[in-house]
Amino acid sequence: MPGILAIWNDIEPEGYEHFELWYNREHLQERVGVPGFRFGRRYEAVSDGDRRFFAFYEVDSPAVLTSPAYLRRLETPTPWTQKTMTYFRGMVRTVCDLRQSAGDLVGSYAVVLRADEAFAPTPAASALVEELAALPSIARVQIWTAAASQTKADTAEMKIRGKDRLTAGAFVVECVRLADAERVASVLSKSKAADLGMTEPSVLGIYGLLCIKTSG
């Protein structure tokens, strides 16, 4: 089963320019260079959500995110990373199982319904994946749930930025246009979280794609 590393965060205003340069010139390249990483993507909030930035990485399996090669990166952050970590605020970071996926395109916008308490996807959630993926305006739909094994909580990086929050998973819909994303967000906002298998609280946001780095 493929894995997902899902991340939401804010950044101190005085560190924004530094953060952007670091992410685009070093961090994505460094992370995707770890064996087992397939790609990394960066997003920025367009509407709603509780964090300005959202990013995720797809890996061959969740075990990649507890592998010695990956942990070495976390325990020996570059000087640039060490400085950038001091600007991070409100980090939400979770290793996830990619439980269900429909569609094979990359959308310009992602509608993300994050479950912060518990998420055990129901048949209704699975059916909604297929229903949304059948629409012409949808690029891809996925369900992520928190993996049994998480990255250890006392890495050198985390000690700099502070303790991360965990989430239970997310329902993620990639859309072609912003108007499509707004319609999907309206559908998800009217859905009962319990019907999808989520225990409140949950957080819904629309994020615009900033950039992608693939392996190789």
Secondary structure, DSSP 8 states (H G I E B T S, - for coil): --EEEEEEEEE-GGGHHHHHHHIIIIIHHHHHTSTTEEEEEEEEEEEE-SSSEEEEEEESSGGGGGSHHHHHHHHS--HHHHHHHTTEEEEEEEEEEEEEEE-----SEEEEEEESSEE---HHHHHHHHHHHTSTTEEEEEEEEE-SS---TT-HHHHHH---B---EEEEEEESSHHHHHHHHHHHHHS-HHHHTEES-EEEEEEEEEEEEE--
